[in-house]
């Protein structure tokens, strides 16, 4: 449970839009991620707010296939 709470804390961002999407993702999809998915999510959280939002909203094309699965889940949130 500590990993979940730590991840939820890291989802608190400076953009309201990101907060909403990330919290929905945490509530719906986070617990179903496998080890690879968890690593992908952790890597995505290291991005700046603007870069992460641009990927989720589709303003920036994802050239890195390592994030593809989690990014698709975030886009559905």
C-alpha positions, 0 to 999 in steps of 0.5 A, a space after each residue: 500500500 505504501 507504493 500506491 500512496 507514494 505514487 498518488 502523492 507524486 501525481 499531485 501536479 501544478 496543473 489542474 488538468 493533470 491532477 484530474 487525469 492522474 487521479 482518475 488513472 490512480 483510481 481506475 488503472 494503477 492497481 492493475 499495472 504489472 511491473 513493466 507498467 509501474 515502471 512506465 508510469 514512474 518514468 512518465 511522472 519524471 516529465 515536466 507538467 507541460 511535457 506530460 500534459 502534451 503527451 496525454 492530450 496528444 499535442 506531442 507525438 509519443 516517439 518512445 514506445 516504452 510508455 505506450 501502454 500507460 500513456 494510452 490508459 492515461 489518455 482514456 482517463 
